[in-house]
C-alpha cells in the first residue's frame, strides 16, 4: 500500500511515497527512510489515535518506508499519511484514497487532526501532479486560496473515514479572504522633511534602495517606517509567494496581510543566520520574510560586517542559497532595502552647533564600518537634517498624504510595466546596464551626468544607478523621455561622495 505526501525543500515540495507493509512475525512498528525524531515519535500518536476511535493496530510486523530513502524527512505532517495508509491496508477505507491525494497533518491522541505548516506549498504541488489534498481543517482555506483542486479539510480521523465510506461528506473549505489591514501611519502627519519624502517616493516608485543619514532625533526611523504605506498592493501571485515563505516559517496568517507588502525591521544585533536564513531546519531569514516588501535596517553602521556582506547576494539576485552538508535550499529574497544611520558615533557630525572635537575623523571611522560595495548598492543616499522644535511647531505647509503618494507611485509603476512588458524585470532598479537604452535618456541629460561624474569620480554602479533613478523621476512626471531636469534631481540623491567622503 502506498500513500503520498511531501517533503519541503525551501518553498518547494518534493513528492514522498509512504509505503506500508504489514506481514506476519513478531509485533513491531518501524519507520525507515531517514525520519527525524518527530516522525519516529509518530508511532505512539498513531497508535493512540486509532485506539481512541475504536481501532487497534494488528499484532503483526508493520514497516513504513518513506521513499526516496536518501532525502531526510522532518516535520509533524507525516502522521496523517502514515495513518491513512495503514487504514487503507487494513481495508478501513478504500485503497484509491492513497493514490489520488496528497496527505498531510499531525494527529492528536484523541484522533483530532492538528494544523501543520507548509499547506499552501503542498496544495500547489498537488495541483502540479493532478491530485487533491487532504489536510487539517485549519489549513483548508489556505489550500483553497492558492489552487482550485479538491480539498478535504478534516478536523478528526472519523470525518475522513466516514467521508470515504460514504456516510458523511466533508464540505469544501471556503477560500481564504484577502484582507487589508489598517495602518495608523501616514506621511501627512510628518511635519517638514519634504525633500526626504520626495526621495522616499522616488525610491518606492523605482524600487531603489535608500539610505538616510542624520543626527539622532532627526526623524530617520519615523520616515522610513512610513514607506510601507505608499507601496502598491500585492498582486495574487506576489501574495502567494509571500505566503509560502511565511507558511514555512510557521507564522500565523493573522500576523500579516495578503494585500499589504511585508515590512521587516530586525534589530542590529541579529545574527547572520537570522538575517539570511539557516540554523535549525534551515528556516527562512529576515531577507526572505521581507520578500516583495521592505527590509528596514536601522543603525546600519552597527550591523556586523558578515551580515552586511551576507545580504549582498540577495540584493543583486533576489534570492539566497543556503548550503548545508546534506542539502542546498534556495529562498526568494527580492526585497526593497531602506536603511538609516547616524553620521558618527556621537551623532553630531552634521550639527554645526554641537559638532564634536573629533570631527571629521570620527565621521570617517564611523562610516568606514560599512563595506564599500554596500554603499554602491544604495541608489539614494540623502542627509536628514534635524529640525528645531519651533520649526516643527510652526510648520503649516500641507504635506502629501500616503494615499496621494501611493496613487502617484502606482501610475509610475504602470508606466514601467508598459515599458518592460516583454522583459523579465518590472522595475527601473532591476534593469541591466546592457539594456540602458530602454530608459530613453536625452543627450543633454547624459552630458549633464557625464560632466559631474568625471569631476567626482564615481563608480560604474553608482553611475548607472543615477540613470535609473532619473528614469523613475521621469515616470513620476509621466514623461516619455528623461530630461536634464530629471537628471539633476537624480544627481542630488545619488552622487553624494562629498556628503559621506567616500570613493
C-alpha positions in Angstrom: 0.0 0.0 0.0 1.3 3.5 -0.9 0.2 6.9 0.2 1.5 10.3 -1.0 2.8 13.3 0.9 5.5 15.9 0.5 8.9 16.9 1.9 9.7 20.6 2.0 12.9 22.0 0.5 12.8 25.7 1.0 9.5 26.9 -0.6 9.3 23.9 -2.9 7.9 20.5 -2.3 9.2 17.0 -3.2 6.9 14.1 -3.6 7.3 11.4 -0.9 5.8 8.0 -1.2 4.8 6.4 2.1 4.9 2.6 1.6 3.1 0.4 4.1 4.0 -3.3 4.5 2.1 -5.4 7.0 3.3 -9.0 7.4 3.4 -11.9 9.8 6.1 -12.0 12.5 6.8 -10.6 15.9 4.7 -7.5 16.5 6.7 -4.4 15.5 6.2 -0.9 14.2 9.2 0.6 12.4 9.6 3.7 10.2 12.5 3.9 7.8 13.7 6.4 5.2 15.7 8.9 7.2 12.9 10.1 9.5 13.7 12.7 12.2 12.8 12.3 15.9 9.4 13.9 15.4 8.4 11.3 12.8 9.8 8.5 14.9 7.5 9.6 17.8 4.5 9.5 15.4 4.2 5.7 16.1 2.8 6.4 19.5 0.5 9.2 18.3 -0.9 6.9 15.6 -1.4 4.0 17.9 -3.3 6.2 20.5 -5.4 8.0 17.8 -6.6 4.7 16.3 -7.4 3.3 19.7 -9.4 6.4 20.6 -11.8 5.8 17.5 -12.2 2.1 18.2 -9.4 0.6 16.0 -6.2 -1.1 17.0 -3.0 -1.9 15.2 -2.8 -5.6 14.3 -0.3 -7.8 16.2 1.9 -8.0 13.1 5.1 -6.6 11.7 4.4 -3.1 10.3 7.1 -1.4 8.3 6.7 2.1 7.0 9.2 3.2 4.3 9.3 6.8 3.1 10.7 6.9 -0.4 13.1 8.3 -1.8 15.0 7.0 1.2 18.0 9.3 0.7 16.1 12.5 1.4 16.0 13.5 5.1 12.4 13.7 6.3 11.4 16.1 9.1 8.3 17.7 10.4 5.0 16.8 12.0 2.9 16.4 8.9 3.7 12.8 8.2 1.3 11.4 10.9 -1.8 11.6 8.7 -0.4 10.0 5.5 1.0 7.1 7.5 -2.3 6.6 9.4 -4.4 6.7 6.2 -2.0 4.3 4.5 -2.4 1.9 7.4 -6.2 2.2 7.4 -6.3 1.5 3.6 -4.0 -1.5 4.1 -6.4 -2.8 6.8 -9.4 -2.0 4.5 -10.9 0.5 6.9 -11.1 3.0 3.9 -10.9 2.4 0.1 -7.5 2.0 -1.5 -7.9 4.8 -4.0 -7.6 7.3 -1.2 -3.9 6.7 -1.1 -3.3 7.2 -4.8 -5.4 10.2 -5.7 -4.5 12.6 -2.8 -1.6 14.4 -1.2 -2.0 13.9 2.5 -0.6 15.9 5.4 -1.5 16.6 9.0 -0.5 15.9 12.6 -2.5 13.7 14.9 -3.7 14.3 18.4 -4.0 11.4 20.8 -7.8 11.6 20.5 -7.8 11.3 16.7 -8.0 15.0 16.1 -6.1 16.4 13.1 -3.8 19.3 14.0 -2.7 22.3 11.9 0.7 22.0 10.2 2.9 24.4 8.3 3.5 24.5 4.5 0.0 23.5 3.4 -0.1 26.1 0.6 3.1 24.7 -0.8 1.7 21.2 -0.6 -1.5 22.3 -2.4 0.5 23.8 -5.3 2.5 20.6 -5.5 -0.8 18.6 -5.6 -2.1 20.7 -8.4 1.0 20.2 -10.5 0.6 16.4 -10.0 -3.2 16.4 -10.7 -4.1 15.3 -7.2 -6.3 16.6 -4.5 -5.2 17.3 -0.9 -6.2 16.0 2.5 -5.3 18.4 5.2 -6.3 19.7 8.7 -9.4 21.8 8.9 -7.4 24.9 9.8 -5.3 24.5 6.6 -8.3 24.2 4.3 -8.8 27.9 3.5 -5.0 28.3 2.9 -5.0 25.4 0.4 -8.1 26.7 -1.4 -6.6 30.2 -1.7 -3.8 29.0 -3.9 -5.5 26.4 -6.1 -8.8 25.1 -7.3 -8.1 21.4 -6.6 -10.3 19.2 -4.5 -9.6 19.8 -0.8 -10.7 17.7 2.1 -10.1 19.6 5.3 -11.0 17.4 8.3 -10.7 18.1 12.0 -10.9 14.4 13.0 -10.0 10.9 11.7 -13.6 9.8 11.9 -14.6 12.5 9.4 -12.1 11.1 6.9 -13.3 7.5 7.4 -16.9 8.5 7.1 -16.3 10.7 4.0 -14.6 7.9 2.0 -17.1 5.3 3.2 -20.0 7.4 2.0 -21.7 8.1 5.4 -20.6 11.7 5.7 -19.5 14.5 3.3 -16.6 16.9 4.2 -17.6 20.2 2.7 -15.1 22.1 0.6 -13.5 24.8 2.7 -14.0 28.5 1.9 -11.2 30.3 0.2 -9.1 32.5 2.5 -10.1 36.1 2.1 -7.6 38.8 1.2 -7.9 41.4 3.9 -6.2 44.8 4.0 -5.0 45.8 7.5 -5.4 49.4 8.6 -2.2 51.3 9.0 -2.2 54.2 11.5 0.9 55.7 10.0 0.7 58.4 7.4 3.2 60.8 5.7 0.8 63.7 6.2 1.5 63.5 9.9 5.2 64.2 9.4 6.0 67.9 9.5 8.8 69.3 7.3 11.3 67.0 5.6 9.5 67.4 2.2 12.7 66.6 0.3 13.1 63.4 2.3 9.5 62.4 1.5 10.2 63.1 -2.2 13.3 60.9 -2.1 11.3 58.0 -0.5 8.6 58.4 -3.0 11.1 58.0 -5.8 12.7 55.0 -4.0 9.3 53.3 -3.8 8.3 54.0 -7.4 11.5 52.5 -8.9 12.3 50.1 -6.0 15.7 51.8 -5.4 17.5 51.1 -2.2 17.8 54.1 0.0 20.0 55.2 2.9 19.1 58.1 5.3 21.9 59.7 7.3 21.2 62.1 10.1 21.6 63.0 13.7 19.6 61.2 16.4 16.1 62.5 16.6 16.1 63.9 13.0 13.2 61.6 12.1 15.0 58.9 10.0 13.1 55.9 11.6 9.8 57.8 11.6 10.1 58.5 7.9 11.4 55.0 6.9 8.6 53.2 8.8 6.0 55.0 6.7 7.3 53.8 3.3 5.1 50.7 3.7 2.0 52.9 3.5 2.9 54.1 0.0 3.8 50.8 -1.7 1.2 49.4 -4.1 -0.8 46.4 -3.0 0.5 42.9 -3.8 -0.9 41.0 -6.8 -2.2 37.5 -6.2 0.9 35.8 -7.5 3.1 38.0 -5.2 0.8 37.3 -2.2 1.2 33.5 -2.8 5.0 33.8 -2.9 5.0 35.7 0.4 2.5 33.3 2.0 4.7 30.3 1.1 7.6 31.8 2.9 5.5 32.7 6.0 3.9 29.3 6.0 7.3 27.6 6.1 8.2 29.9 9.0 5.1 28.8 10.8 3.9 32.4 11.2 0.2 32.7 11.6 -1.7 34.3 8.7 -3.1 36.7 11.3 0.4 38.2 11.6 0.4 39.9 8.2 -1.9 40.9 5.4 -2.0 39.2 2.0 -2.6 42.7 0.4 -0.1 44.9 2.2 3.5 44.3 1.5 5.7 43.0 4.3 7.7 45.4 6.4 10.5 43.8 8.4 12.6 45.8 10.9 15.2 43.4 12.6 17.5 44.6 15.4 21.1 45.4 14.5 22.3 42.6 16.8 20.6 40.0 14.6 22.9 37.1 13.6 23.8 36.1 10.0 21.5 33.1 10.1 18.7 35.2 11.4 19.0 37.5 8.5 19.8 35.3 5.5 18.2 32.1 6.9 19.6 28.8 8.1 20.0 27.4 11.6 17.8 24.6 12.8 15.8 23.2 9.9 17.1 25.9 7.6 14.3 28.4 8.2 14.0 31.5 6.0 15.6 34.6 7.4 14.5 38.2 7.6 15.6 39.0 4.0 13.2 36.2 2.8 10.4 37.3 5.1 10.7 40.8 3.5 10.3 39.3 0.0 8.2 41.6 -2.2 8.3 44.1 0.6 10.6 46.3 2.6 13.6 45.4 4.9 14.4 48.3 7.2 17.9 48.2 8.7 18.3 50.9 11.4 21.7 51.9 12.7 23.4 50.5 9.7 26.9 51.1 10.9 26.3 49.0 14.0 25.5 45.8 12.0 28.1 43.1 11.8 30.2 43.1 8.6 29.4 39.5 7.9 25.7 40.3 8.0 26.1 43.2 5.6 28.2 41.1 3.2 25.8 38.2 3.6 22.9 40.2 2.1 24.8 41.4 -0.9 23.9 38.3 -3.0 20.2 38.7 -2.4 20.3 42.5 -3.2 21.5 41.6 -6.7 19.9 38.2 -7.5 16.7 38.4 -5.5 17.3 35.0 -3.9 19.5 33.4 -1.3 21.1 30.0 -1.3 21.7 28.2 2.0 24.1 25.3 1.7 24.4 22.6 4.3 26.3 19.3 4.4 23.3 17.3 3.2 21.2 19.8 1.4 21.0 23.1 -0.5 18.0 25.3 -0.1 17.0 28.4 -2.1 14.7 31.1 -0.7 13.3 34.0 -2.7 14.7 37.3 -1.2 13.6 40.1 -3.6 13.3 43.0 -1.1 13.4 46.7 -1.0 16.2 47.9 1.3 15.7 51.1 3.4 18.5 51.9 5.9 19.2 54.6 8.4 22.3 55.6 10.3 23.9 58.4 12.3 26.8 60.3 10.7 29.2 59.4 13.6 29.3 57.6 17.0 28.1 60.7 18.9 25.6 61.6 16.1 26.6 65.3 15.9 28.7 65.3 12.8 26.1 67.3 10.8 25.1 69.5 13.7 27.1 72.7 13.4 26.3 74.0 16.9 27.1 70.7 18.7 29.8 69.3 16.5 32.4 67.3 18.4 36.1 68.0 18.6 37.0 64.7 16.8 35.2 65.6 13.5 35.9 64.7 10.7 38.0 61.7 11.9 35.1 60.3 14.0 32.8 60.6 10.9 35.3 58.8 8.6 35.9 56.0 11.2 32.2 55.5 11.7 31.1 55.2 8.1 34.1 53.1 7.2 32.5 50.2 9.1 30.2 49.8 6.1 31.8 47.9 3.2 32.2 49.9 0.0 30.1 47.6 -2.1 27.2 48.1 0.2 27.4 51.9 -0.3 27.2 51.4 -4.1 24.0 49.4 -3.8 22.2 52.3 -2.3 20.7 54.2 -5.2 19.6 57.1 -3.0 21.7 58.4 -0.2 20.3 61.5 1.5 21.1 63.6 4.6 18.2 64.1 7.0 18.6 67.5 8.8 17.5 67.8 12.4 14.6 70.3 12.7 14.4 72.7 15.6 11.3 72.4 17.9 10.0 75.8 16.8 10.3 74.7 13.1 8.1 71.7 13.8 5.5 73.6 15.8 5.3 76.4 13.3 5.2 74.2 10.2 1.9 75.0 8.4 2.7 73.6 5.0 0.3 70.9 3.8 2.1 67.6 3.2 1.1 64.9 0.7 -0.7 62.1 2.4 0.4 58.5 2.0 -2.7 57.9 -0.2 -1.7 60.6 -2.6 1.9 59.4 -2.8 0.6 55.8 -3.3 -1.6 56.9 -6.3 1.4 58.7 -7.9 3.6 55.7 -7.4 1.0 53.4 -8.9 1.0 55.5 -12.1 4.8 55.4 -12.2 4.9 51.7 -11.8 2.2 51.2 -14.5 4.5 53.3 -16.8 7.4 50.9 -16.0 5.3 47.8 -16.6 4.2 49.0 -20.1 7.8 49.8 -21.0 9.1 46.4 -19.7 6.2 44.2 -20.7 8.4 41.9 -22.7 11.2 41.8 -20.2 11.9 39.6 -17.1 12.1 42.6 -14.8 9.4 45.2 -13.8 11.2 48.0 -12.0 13.8 50.5 -13.1 16.2 49.4 -10.4 16.4 45.9 -11.9 17.4 46.9 -15.5 20.8 45.7 -16.7 23.4 48.1 -17.9 23.3 46.4 -21.3 19.7 47.5 -21.7 20.1 51.0 -20.5 18.9 52.4 -23.9 15.4 51.4 -22.9 15.4 54.3 -20.4 15.1 56.8 -23.3 17.5 59.4 -21.9 18.1 62.6 -23.8 21.7 63.6 -24.9 21.6 66.7 -22.8 20.7 64.7 -19.7 23.6 62.3 -20.4 26.0 65.1 -20.9 25.0 66.7 -17.6 25.7 63.4 -15.8 29.0 62.8 -17.6 30.4 66.2 -16.6 29.5 65.8 -12.9 30.6 62.1 -12.8 34.0 63.0 -14.2 34.5 65.6 -11.5 33.5 63.4 -8.6 35.0 60.1 -9.9 32.0 57.8 -9.2 31.9 54.1 -9.7 30.1 52.4 -12.6 27.4 51.1 -10.4 26.6 54.5 -9.0 26.7 56.0 -12.5 24.0 53.5 -13.7 22.0 53.9 -10.5 21.8 57.7 -11.3 20.4 56.9 -14.7 17.8 54.5 -13.3 16.7 57.0 -10.7 16.4 59.7 -13.3 14.1 57.4 -15.3 12.0 56.9 -12.2 11.7 60.6 -11.6 10.5 60.9 -15.3 8.0 58.2 -14.7 6.5 60.0 -11.7 6.2 63.0 -14.1 4.6 60.7 -16.7 7.4 61.8 -19.2 8.4 59.5 -22.1 12.0 60.7 -22.0 14.5 61.6 -19.3 15.2 65.3 -19.4 18.0 67.3 -17.9 15.8 68.5 -15.0 15.1 64.8 -14.1 18.9 64.1 -14.2 19.8 67.0 -12.0 17.4 65.8 -9.3 18.7 62.3 -9.6 22.3 63.5 -9.2 21.3 65.3 -5.9 20.2 61.9 -4.5 22.9 59.7 -5.9 26.3 61.4 -6.3 26.9 62.1 -2.7 30.7 61.4 -2.4 31.1 64.9 -1.0 28.5 64.2 1.8 29.9 60.9 3.1 33.5 61.5 2.0 33.9 58.1 0.3 35.2 57.0 -3.1 
